[in-house]
Amino acid sequence: MNENTLNESWETLLDQLQTLVGKRPADLNAVLFLVGVQELGQGPKRFSKEAKQDLMHIAVCRILSQSGYYVFDGYDKDNWPQWIQQKPVPPGDLSTQENFLKEHVLLYFQSILV
């Protein structure tokens, strides 16, 4: 996806999320947090800083599972999803990595916001 198309699609997604949750996500991290809460499946609640980081990790694993980077491995004793890395994520500078994640976030939402 070229950068202009990616940016337009990203802005459209942020608008859709604003409609759904009542607040426009500030950045990629905020969107990953929302994905993590969705994937955890326990509904909205207050999370500790560590839990927020874990939710973002869940989100990254889930969105990258669409391309075979991670595979779901079940739930831990606290009913949090666990993932196993299947192949290394391609290296790149910060901008390249952010665009890589954004593309996968867009794929994720295309599959659930039909």
A tleap script that builds the chain and sets N, CA, C and O, in Angstrom:
source leaprc.protein.ff14SB
mol = sequence {
  NMET ASN GLU ASN THR LEU ASN GLU SER TRP
  GLU THR LEU LEU ASP GLN LEU GLN THR LEU
  VAL GLY LYS ARG PRO ALA ASP LEU ASN ALA
  VAL LEU PHE LEU VAL GLY VAL GLN GLU LEU
  GLY GLN GLY PRO LYS ARG PHE SER LYS GLU
  ALA LYS GLN ASP LEU MET HIE ILE ALA VAL
  CYS ARG ILE LEU SER GLN SER GLY TYR TYR
  VAL PHE ASP GLY TYR ASP LYS ASP ASN TRP
  PRO GLN TRP ILE GLN GLN LYS PRO VAL PRO
  PRO GLY ASP LEU SER THR GLN GLU ASN PHE
  LEU LYS GLU HIE VAL LEU LEU TYR PHE GLN
  SER ILE LEU CVAL
}
set mol.1.N position { 0.863 -1.172 0.000 }
set mol.1.CA position { 0.000 0.000 0.000 }
set mol.1.C position { 0.908 1.234 0.000 }
set mol.1.O position { 1.831 1.335 0.808 }
set mol.2.N position { 0.637 2.163 -0.909 }
set mol.2.CA position { 1.479 3.356 -0.920 }
set mol.2.C position { 1.139 4.248 0.279 }
set mol.2.O position { 0.081 4.110 0.893 }
set mol.3.N position { 2.037 5.145 0.589 }
set mol.3.CA position { 1.913 5.942 1.818 }
set mol.3.C position { 0.669 6.832 1.827 }
set mol.3.O position { 0.037 6.991 2.871 }
set mol.4.N position { 0.307 7.418 0.676 }
set mol.4.CA position { -0.899 8.267 0.622 }
set mol.4.C position { -2.158 7.458 0.894 }
set mol.4.O position { -3.024 7.881 1.661 }
set mol.5.N position { -2.255 6.302 0.267 }
set mol.5.CA position { -3.412 5.430 0.480 }
set mol.5.C position { -3.465 4.969 1.932 }
set mol.5.O position { -4.534 4.944 2.542 }
set mol.6.N position { -2.312 4.607 2.481 }
set mol.6.CA position { -2.240 4.188 3.882 }
set mol.6.C position { -2.723 5.306 4.802 }
set mol.6.O position { -3.530 5.063 5.700 }
set mol.7.N position { -2.245 6.512 4.589 }
set mol.7.CA position { -2.642 7.635 5.447 }
set mol.7.C position { -4.129 7.942 5.329 }
set mol.7.O position { -4.778 8.229 6.334 }
set mol.8.N position { -4.676 7.886 4.121 }
set mol.8.CA position { -6.113 8.118 3.938 }
set mol.8.C position { -6.930 7.037 4.625 }
set mol.8.O position { -7.911 7.337 5.305 }
set mol.9.N position { -6.538 5.798 4.454 }
set mol.9.CA position { -7.250 4.676 5.085 }
set mol.9.C position { -7.159 4.764 6.604 }
set mol.9.O position { -8.128 4.477 7.308 }
set mol.10.N position { -5.997 5.161 7.103 }
set mol.10.CA position { -5.781 5.293 8.544 }
set mol.10.C position { -6.697 6.371 9.123 }
set mol.10.O position { -7.331 6.163 10.157 }
set mol.11.N position { -6.765 7.518 8.454 }
set mol.11.CA position { -7.635 8.611 8.922 }
set mol.11.C position { -9.104 8.190 8.905 }
set mol.11.O position { -9.862 8.539 9.809 }
set mol.12.N position { -9.499 7.452 7.892 }
set mol.12.CA position { -10.875 6.940 7.824 }
set mol.12.C position { -11.153 6.001 8.988 }
set mol.12.O position { -12.218 6.065 9.603 }
set mol.13.N position { -10.191 5.125 9.293 }
set mol.13.CA position { -10.353 4.218 10.436 }
set mol.13.C position { -10.479 5.007 11.736 }
set mol.13.O position { -11.341 4.701 12.560 }
set mol.14.N position { -9.643 6.007 11.929 }
set mol.14.CA position { -9.716 6.816 13.155 }
set mol.14.C position { -11.084 7.492 13.273 }
set mol.14.O position { -11.627 7.598 14.373 }
set mol.15.N position { -11.642 7.948 12.149 }
set mol.15.CA position { -12.989 8.537 12.161 }
set mol.15.C position { -14.035 7.495 12.565 }
set mol.15.O position { -14.936 7.785 13.352 }
set mol.16.N position { -13.911 6.285 12.023 }
set mol.16.CA position { -14.848 5.213 12.370 }
set mol.16.C position { -14.746 4.850 13.851 }
set mol.16.O position { -15.759 4.626 14.513 }
set mol.17.N position { -13.537 4.794 14.354 }
set mol.17.CA position { -13.350 4.467 15.768 }
set mol.17.C position { -13.908 5.566 16.661 }
set mol.17.O position { -14.456 5.286 17.727 }
set mol.18.N position { -13.771 6.801 16.233 }
set mol.18.CA position { -14.345 7.910 17.002 }
set mol.18.C position { -15.862 7.734 17.107 }
set mol.18.O position { -16.441 7.949 18.172 }
set mol.19.N position { -16.493 7.349 16.022 }
set mol.19.CA position { -17.938 7.111 16.032 }
set mol.19.C position { -18.296 5.955 16.963 }
set mol.19.O position { -19.288 6.020 17.688 }
set mol.20.N position { -17.485 4.897 16.941 }
set mol.20.CA position { -17.779 3.714 17.752 }
set mol.20.C position { -17.538 3.914 19.244 }
set mol.20.O position { -18.352 3.495 20.068 }
set mol.21.N position { -16.422 4.555 19.595 }
set mol.21.CA position { -16.049 4.648 21.010 }
set mol.21.C position { -16.244 6.036 21.601 }
set mol.21.O position { -16.082 6.227 22.806 }
set mol.22.N position { -16.590 7.007 20.762 }
set mol.22.CA position { -16.876 8.343 21.268 }
set mol.22.C position { -15.667 9.243 21.437 }
set mol.22.O position { -15.794 10.385 21.877 }
set mol.23.N position { -14.496 8.735 21.089 }
set mol.23.CA position { -13.276 9.529 21.205 }
set mol.23.C position { -12.322 9.084 20.104 }
set mol.23.O position { -12.149 7.889 19.866 }
set mol.24.N position { -11.710 10.045 19.443 }
set mol.24.CA position { -10.762 9.716 18.374 }
set mol.24.C position { -9.447 9.253 18.982 }
set mol.24.O position { -8.850 9.976 19.780 }
set mol.25.N position { -8.986 8.056 18.619 }
set mol.25.CA position { -7.697 7.594 19.124 }
set mol.25.C position { -6.580 8.554 18.701 }
set mol.25.O position { -6.543 9.018 17.561 }
set mol.26.N position { -5.683 8.839 19.627 }
set mol.26.CA position { -4.631 9.830 19.393 }
set mol.26.C position { -3.537 9.325 18.457 }
set mol.26.O position { -2.950 10.102 17.703 }
set mol.27.N position { -3.265 8.019 18.508 }
set mol.27.CA position { -2.144 7.495 17.737 }
set mol.27.C position { -2.258 5.981 17.604 }
set mol.27.O position { -3.231 5.373 18.050 }
set mol.28.N position { -1.249 5.392 16.985 }
set mol.28.CA position { -1.220 3.942 16.784 }
set mol.28.C position { -1.318 3.201 18.111 }
set mol.28.O position { -2.025 2.197 18.202 }
set mol.29.N position { -0.622 3.676 19.143 }
set mol.29.CA position { -0.667 3.000 20.441 }
set mol.29.C position { -2.081 2.952 21.005 }
set mol.29.O position { -2.480 1.945 21.591 }
set mol.30.N position { -2.837 4.020 20.835 }
set mol.30.CA position { -4.218 4.042 21.330 }
set mol.30.C position { -5.077 3.034 20.579 }
set mol.30.O position { -5.935 2.379 21.171 }
set mol.31.N position { -4.848 2.911 19.278 }
set mol.31.CA position { -5.602 1.932 18.485 }
set mol.31.C position { -5.210 0.516 18.906 }
set mol.31.O position { -6.069 -0.356 19.033 }
set mol.32.N position { -3.920 0.288 19.120 }
set mol.32.CA position { -3.477 -1.034 19.581 }
set mol.32.C position { -4.096 -1.370 20.930 }
set mol.32.O position { -4.475 -2.517 21.168 }
set mol.33.N position { -4.201 -0.395 21.807 }
set mol.33.CA position { -4.842 -0.620 23.100 }
set mol.33.C position { -6.295 -1.064 22.893 }
set mol.33.O position { -6.752 -2.008 23.537 }
set mol.34.N position { -7.021 -0.387 21.998 }
set mol.34.CA position { -8.415 -0.767 21.717 }
set mol.34.C position { -8.512 -2.189 21.168 }
set mol.34.O position { -9.405 -2.947 21.545 }
set mol.35.N position { -7.597 -2.540 20.284 }
set mol.35.CA position { -7.582 -3.897 19.732 }
set mol.35.C position { -7.315 -4.902 20.862 }
set mol.35.O position { -7.957 -5.950 20.935 }
set mol.36.N position { -6.373 -4.574 21.728 }
set mol.36.CA position { -6.056 -5.465 22.846 }
set mol.36.C position { -7.242 -5.677 23.770 }
set mol.36.O position { -7.494 -6.802 24.202 }
set mol.37.N position { -7.969 -4.620 24.079 }
set mol.37.CA position { -9.166 -4.740 24.925 }
set mol.37.C position { -10.203 -5.616 24.224 }
set mol.37.O position { -10.825 -6.478 24.845 }
set mol.38.N position { -10.379 -5.382 22.919 }
set mol.38.CA position { -11.322 -6.190 22.139 }
set mol.38.C position { -10.931 -7.662 22.169 }
set mol.38.O position { -11.781 -8.527 22.383 }
set mol.39.N position { -9.663 -7.948 21.959 }
set mol.39.CA position { -9.201 -9.333 21.915 }
set mol.39.C position { -9.227 -10.001 23.285 }
set mol.39.O position { -9.446 -11.208 23.379 }
set mol.40.N position { -9.008 -9.233 24.340 }
set mol.40.CA position { -9.090 -9.792 25.687 }
set mol.40.C position { -10.516 -10.228 25.986 }
set mol.40.O position { -10.741 -11.249 26.635 }
set mol.41.N position { -11.478 -9.444 25.508 }
set mol.41.CA position { -12.876 -9.839 25.621 }
set mol.41.C position { -13.491 -9.698 27.001 }
set mol.41.O position { -14.504 -10.335 27.287 }
set mol.42.N position { -12.907 -8.883 27.859 }
set mol.42.CA position { -13.443 -8.699 29.203 }
set mol.42.C position { -14.155 -7.362 29.359 }
set mol.42.O position { -14.536 -6.981 30.466 }
set mol.43.N position { -14.333 -6.652 28.250 }
set mol.43.CA position { -15.023 -5.366 28.285 }
set mol.43.C position { -14.129 -4.257 28.793 }
set mol.43.O position { -13.012 -4.494 29.251 }
set mol.44.N position { -14.646 -3.032 28.702 }
set mol.44.CA position { -13.860 -1.886 29.167 }
set mol.44.C position { -13.764 -1.848 30.687 }
set mol.44.O position { -14.748 -2.081 31.389 }
set mol.45.N position { -12.599 -1.559 31.174 }
set mol.45.CA position { -12.369 -1.388 32.613 }
set mol.45.C position { -11.043 -0.674 32.788 }
set mol.45.O position { -10.357 -0.393 31.805 }
set mol.46.N position { -10.681 -0.384 33.996 }
set mol.46.CA position { -9.392 0.262 34.268 }
set mol.46.C position { -8.305 -0.805 34.275 }
set mol.46.O position { -8.457 -1.884 34.848 }
set mol.47.N position { -7.198 -0.457 33.613 }
set mol.47.CA position { -6.054 -1.365 33.550 }
set mol.47.C position { -4.831 -0.665 34.105 }
set mol.47.O position { -4.667 0.545 33.946 }
set mol.48.N position { -3.976 -1.431 34.753 }
set mol.48.CA position { -2.708 -0.888 35.236 }
set mol.48.C position { -1.813 -0.580 34.028 }
set mol.48.O position { -2.095 -1.005 32.908 }
set mol.49.N position { -0.745 0.155 34.275 }
set mol.49.CA position { 0.193 0.476 33.200 }
set mol.49.C position { 0.750 -0.807 32.589 }
set mol.49.O position { 0.872 -0.913 31.368 }
set mol.50.N position { 1.086 -1.773 33.427 }
set mol.50.CA position { 1.615 -3.048 32.935 }
set mol.50.C position { 0.568 -3.790 32.109 }
set mol.50.O position { 0.889 -4.357 31.065 }
set mol.51.N position { -0.675 -3.789 32.569 }
set mol.51.CA position { -1.743 -4.457 31.825 }
set mol.51.C position { -1.964 -3.773 30.479 }
set mol.51.O position { -2.234 -4.449 29.486 }
set mol.52.N position { -1.857 -2.455 30.427 }
set mol.52.CA position { -2.001 -1.730 29.160 }
set mol.52.C position { -0.913 -2.158 28.175 }
set mol.52.O position { -1.179 -2.332 26.985 }
set mol.53.N position { 0.299 -2.325 28.670 }
set mol.53.CA position { 1.396 -2.791 27.810 }
set mol.53.C position { 1.105 -4.212 27.321 }
set mol.53.O position { 1.345 -4.536 26.158 }
set mol.54.N position { 0.590 -5.051 28.211 }
set mol.54.CA position { 0.240 -6.421 27.829 }
set mol.54.C position { -0.875 -6.429 26.786 }
set mol.54.O position { -0.858 -7.246 25.866 }
set mol.55.N position { -1.847 -5.519 26.927 }
set mol.55.CA position { -2.934 -5.424 25.951 }
set mol.55.C position { -2.401 -5.017 24.581 }
set mol.55.O position { -2.852 -5.529 23.556 }
set mol.56.N position { -1.451 -4.105 24.566 }
set mol.56.CA position { -0.859 -3.696 23.296 }
set mol.56.C position { -0.058 -4.850 22.681 }
set mol.56.O position { -0.026 -4.995 21.459 }
set mol.57.N position { 0.581 -5.661 23.509 }
set mol.57.CA position { 1.298 -6.838 23.007 }
set mol.57.C position { 0.304 -7.829 22.399 }
set mol.57.O position { 0.547 -8.379 21.324 }
set mol.58.N position { -0.811 -8.054 23.086 }
set mol.58.CA position { -1.860 -8.929 22.552 }
set mol.58.C position { -2.302 -8.421 21.183 }
set mol.58.O position { -2.457 -9.201 20.243 }
set mol.59.N position { -2.503 -7.114 21.079 }
set mol.59.CA position { -2.947 -6.515 19.819 }
set mol.59.C position { -1.937 -6.749 18.704 }
set mol.59.O position { -2.306 -7.145 17.598 }
set mol.60.N position { -0.668 -6.505 18.995 }
set mol.60.CA position { 0.366 -6.696 17.976 }
set mol.60.C position { 0.395 -8.154 17.520 }
set mol.60.O position { 0.463 -8.435 16.324 }
set mol.61.N position { 0.345 -9.067 18.468 }
set mol.61.CA position { 0.347 -10.488 18.105 }
set mol.61.C position { -0.882 -10.829 17.260 }
set mol.61.O position { -0.775 -11.534 16.256 }
set mol.62.N position { -2.041 -10.327 17.671 }
set mol.62.CA position { -3.275 -10.628 16.942 }
set mol.62.C position { -3.237 -10.065 15.527 }
set mol.62.O position { -3.567 -10.773 14.575 }
set mol.63.N position { -2.844 -8.815 15.373 }
set mol.63.CA position { -2.870 -8.236 14.029 }
set mol.63.C position { -1.816 -8.876 13.131 }
set mol.63.O position { -2.040 -9.043 11.933 }
set mol.64.N position { -0.668 -9.233 13.704 }
set mol.64.CA position { 0.372 -9.859 12.891 }
set mol.64.C position { 0.106 -11.336 12.637 }
set mol.64.O position { 0.736 -11.944 11.772 }
set mol.65.N position { -0.824 -11.915 13.386 }
set mol.65.CA position { -1.197 -13.314 13.134 }
set mol.65.C position { -1.859 -13.453 11.762 }
set mol.65.O position { -1.847 -14.533 11.172 }
set mol.66.N position { -2.433 -12.365 11.258 }
set mol.66.CA position { -3.078 -12.388 9.937 }
set mol.66.C position { -2.087 -12.714 8.828 }
set mol.66.O position { -2.473 -13.221 7.775 }
set mol.67.N position { -0.815 -12.424 9.065 }
set mol.67.CA position { 0.234 -12.681 8.071 }
set mol.67.C position { 1.167 -13.807 8.506 }
set mol.67.O position { 2.230 -14.001 7.916 }
set mol.68.N position { 0.769 -14.543 9.533 }
set mol.68.CA position { 1.531 -15.712 9.948 }
set mol.68.C position { 2.729 -15.445 10.841 }
set mol.68.O position { 3.551 -16.337 11.052 }
set mol.69.N position { 2.842 -14.230 11.369 }
set mol.69.CA position { 3.974 -13.937 12.258 }
set mol.69.C position { 3.771 -14.537 13.643 }
set mol.69.O position { 4.735 -14.914 14.309 }
set mol.70.N position { 2.516 -14.623 14.072 }
set mol.70.CA position { 2.183 -15.213 15.369 }
set mol.70.C position { 1.032 -16.184 15.184 }
set mol.70.O position { 0.245 -16.072 14.244 }
set mol.71.N position { 0.949 -17.144 16.104 }
set mol.71.CA position { -0.166 -18.072 16.113 }
set mol.71.C position { -0.720 -18.127 17.540 }
set mol.71.O position { 0.034 -18.136 18.514 }
set mol.72.N position { -2.032 -18.162 17.641 }
set mol.72.CA position { -2.689 -18.217 18.938 }
set mol.72.C position { -2.370 -19.537 19.613 }
set mol.72.O position { -2.403 -20.589 18.975 }
set mol.73.N position { -2.056 -19.486 20.923 }
set mol.73.CA position { -1.639 -20.679 21.663 }
set mol.73.C position { -2.540 -20.980 22.853 }
set mol.73.O position { -2.187 -21.819 23.681 }
set mol.74.N position { -3.691 -20.325 22.965 }
set mol.74.CA position { -4.596 -20.594 24.080 }
set mol.74.C position { -4.571 -19.457 25.090 }
set mol.74.O position { -4.073 -18.363 24.822 }
set mol.75.N position { -5.122 -19.752 26.254 }
set mol.75.CA position { -5.259 -18.746 27.305 }
set mol.75.C position { -4.459 -19.149 28.536 }
set mol.75.O position { -4.301 -20.336 28.824 }
set mol.76.N position { -3.954 -18.149 29.263 }
set mol.76.CA position { -3.236 -18.432 30.507 }
set mol.76.C position { -4.238 -18.588 31.649 }
set mol.76.O position { -5.449 -18.576 31.428 }
set mol.77.N position { -3.728 -18.734 32.863 }
set mol.77.CA position { -4.595 -18.974 34.032 }
set mol.77.C position { -5.519 -17.803 34.321 }
set mol.77.O position { -6.550 -17.980 34.969 }
set mol.78.N position { -5.169 -16.601 33.850 }
set mol.78.CA position { -6.008 -15.419 34.057 }
set mol.78.C position { -6.910 -15.142 32.855 }
set mol.78.O position { -7.548 -14.093 32.772 }
set mol.79.N position { -6.953 -16.106 31.920 }
set mol.79.CA position { -7.783 -16.030 30.724 }
set mol.79.C position { -7.324 -14.939 29.742 }
set mol.79.O position { -8.136 -14.349 29.030 }
set mol.80.N position { -6.011 -14.684 29.721 }
set mol.80.CA position { -5.441 -13.755 28.751 }
set mol.80.C position { -4.894 -14.578 27.584 }
set mol.80.O position { -4.265 -15.612 27.803 }
set mol.81.N position { -5.127 -14.131 26.346 }
set mol.81.CA position { -4.634 -14.880 25.190 }
set mol.81.C position { -3.107 -14.904 25.134 }
set mol.81.O position { -2.430 -13.933 25.474 }
set mol.82.N position { -2.596 -16.048 24.694 }
set mol.82.CA position { -1.153 -16.238 24.555 }
set mol.82.C position { -0.838 -16.535 23.098 }
set mol.82.O position { -1.607 -17.208 22.413 }
set mol.83.N position { 0.296 -16.029 22.630 }
set mol.83.CA position { 0.683 -16.168 21.234 }
set mol.83.C position { 2.100 -16.699 21.142 }
set mol.83.O position { 2.917 -16.470 22.035 }
set mol.84.N position { 2.393 -17.414 20.055 }
set mol.84.CA position { 3.738 -17.908 19.789 }
set mol.84.C position { 4.204 -17.291 18.473 }
set mol.84.O position { 3.492 -17.334 17.470 }
set mol.85.N position { 5.403 -16.719 18.486 }
set mol.85.CA position { 5.957 -16.140 17.274 }
set mol.85.C position { 6.369 -17.253 16.324 }
set mol.85.O position { 7.058 -18.192 16.722 }
set mol.86.N position { 5.948 -17.151 15.073 }
set mol.86.CA position { 6.239 -18.159 14.061 }
set mol.86.C position { 7.389 -17.778 13.145 }
set mol.86.O position { 8.122 -18.638 12.656 }
set mol.87.N position { 7.540 -16.480 12.916 }
set mol.87.CA position { 8.634 -16.007 12.070 }
set mol.87.C position { 8.978 -14.593 12.507 }
set mol.87.O position { 8.139 -13.892 13.072 }
set mol.88.N position { 10.213 -14.172 12.245 }
set mol.88.CA position { 10.619 -12.832 12.679 }
set mol.88.C position { 9.879 -11.739 11.904 }
set mol.88.O position { 9.595 -11.874 10.714 }
set mol.89.N position { 9.585 -10.678 12.606 }
set mol.89.CA position { 8.975 -9.503 11.990 }
set mol.89.C position { 10.060 -8.797 11.184 }
set mol.89.O position { 11.188 -8.661 11.658 }
set mol.90.N position { 9.735 -8.347 9.970 }
set mol.90.CA position { 10.757 -7.689 9.151 }
set mol.90.C position { 11.352 -6.467 9.858 }
set mol.90.O position { 10.627 -5.699 10.491 }
set mol.91.N position { 12.653 -6.292 9.751 }
set mol.91.CA position { 13.282 -5.124 10.365 }
set mol.91.C position { 12.970 -3.862 9.564 }
set mol.91.O position { 12.576 -3.929 8.399 }
set mol.92.N position { 13.149 -2.741 10.195 }
set mol.92.CA position { 12.948 -1.474 9.508 }
set mol.92.C position { 13.073 -0.331 10.491 }
set mol.92.O position { 13.087 -0.531 11.705 }
set mol.93.N position { 13.163 0.871 9.947 }
set mol.93.CA position { 13.216 2.032 10.826 }
set mol.93.C position { 11.844 2.256 11.457 }
set mol.93.O position { 10.883 1.564 11.120 }
set mol.94.N position { 11.753 3.204 12.354 }
set mol.94.CA position { 10.523 3.445 13.108 }
set mol.94.C position { 9.335 3.703 12.193 }
set mol.94.O position { 8.254 3.158 12.416 }
set mol.95.N position { 9.516 4.514 11.181 }
set mol.95.CA position { 8.435 4.838 10.252 }
set mol.95.C position { 7.971 3.596 9.494 }
set mol.95.O position { 6.770 3.387 9.322 }
set mol.96.N position { 8.902 2.783 9.048 }
set mol.96.CA position { 8.576 1.558 8.317 }
set mol.96.C position { 7.812 0.589 9.215 }
set mol.96.O position { 6.830 -0.017 8.787 }
set mol.97.N position { 8.261 0.446 10.455 }
set mol.97.CA position { 7.582 -0.448 11.391 }
set mol.97.C position { 6.172 0.052 11.712 }
set mol.97.O position { 5.230 -0.735 11.797 }
set mol.98.N position { 6.039 1.368 11.889 }
set mol.98.CA position { 4.721 1.931 12.179 }
set mol.98.C position { 3.774 1.700 11.008 }
set mol.98.O position { 2.619 1.329 11.218 }
set mol.99.N position { 4.232 1.910 9.793 }
set mol.99.CA position { 3.391 1.680 8.619 }
set mol.99.C position { 3.025 0.206 8.478 }
set mol.99.O position { 1.903 -0.124 8.095 }
set mol.100.N position { 3.970 -0.679 8.786 }
set mol.100.CA position { 3.724 -2.120 8.766 }
set mol.100.C position { 2.596 -2.474 9.737 }
set mol.100.O position { 1.686 -3.227 9.389 }
set mol.101.N position { 2.659 -1.929 10.952 }
set mol.101.CA position { 1.615 -2.188 11.938 }
set mol.101.C position { 0.282 -1.572 11.514 }
set mol.101.O position { -0.765 -2.201 11.662 }
set mol.102.N position { 0.314 -0.353 10.991 }
set mol.102.CA position { -0.920 0.295 10.541 }
set mol.102.C position { -1.614 -0.524 9.459 }
set mol.102.O position { -2.835 -0.679 9.484 }
set mol.103.N position { -0.846 -1.047 8.514 }
set mol.103.CA position { -1.428 -1.876 7.458 }
set mol.103.C position { -2.132 -3.090 8.051 }
set mol.103.O position { -3.217 -3.462 7.606 }
set mol.104.N position { -1.516 -3.702 9.049 }
set mol.104.CA position { -2.116 -4.875 9.687 }
set mol.104.C position { -3.333 -4.500 10.533 }
set mol.104.O position { -4.299 -5.260 10.600 }
set mol.105.N position { -3.291 -3.332 11.179 }
set mol.105.CA position { -4.461 -2.851 11.927 }
set mol.105.C position { -5.627 -2.638 10.959 }
set mol.105.O position { -6.760 -3.014 11.258 }
set mol.106.N position { -5.351 -2.040 9.812 }
set mol.106.CA position { -6.406 -1.817 8.825 }
set mol.106.C position { -7.003 -3.142 8.350 }
set mol.106.O position { -8.220 -3.251 8.202 }
set mol.107.N position { -6.171 -4.138 8.113 }
set mol.107.CA position { -6.673 -5.471 7.741 }
set mol.107.C position { -7.561 -6.044 8.841 }
set mol.107.O position { -8.622 -6.604 8.569 }
set mol.108.N position { -7.120 -5.898 10.069 }
set mol.108.CA position { -7.889 -6.403 11.221 }
set mol.108.C position { -9.273 -5.768 11.251 }
set mol.108.O position { -10.276 -6.473 11.366 }
set mol.109.N position { -9.335 -4.449 11.148 }
set mol.109.CA position { -10.626 -3.774 11.221 }
set mol.109.C position { -11.468 -4.026 9.988 }
set mol.109.O position { -12.696 -4.013 10.083 }
set mol.110.N position { -10.864 -4.253 8.842 }
set mol.110.CA position { -11.646 -4.612 7.653 }
set mol.110.C position { -12.376 -5.922 7.884 }
set mol.110.O position { -13.481 -6.117 7.378 }
set mol.111.N position { -11.765 -6.823 8.645 }
set mol.111.CA position { -12.387 -8.125 8.894 }
set mol.111.C position { -13.485 -8.061 9.947 }
set mol.111.O position { -14.365 -8.921 9.959 }
set mol.112.N position { -13.459 -7.046 10.849 }
set mol.112.CA position { -14.484 -7.003 11.892 }
set mol.112.C position { -15.486 -5.861 11.720 }
set mol.112.O position { -16.539 -5.873 12.357 }
set mol.113.N position { -15.182 -4.879 10.878 }
set mol.113.CA position { -16.096 -3.739 10.682 }
set mol.113.C position { -16.764 -3.813 9.306 }
set mol.113.O position { -16.911 -2.796 8.629 }
set mol.114.N position { -17.152 -4.978 8.911 }
set mol.114.CA position { -17.748 -5.135 7.585 }
set mol.114.C position { -19.071 -4.505 7.467 }
set mol.114.O position { -19.688 -4.560 6.404 }
savepdb mol mol.pdb
quit
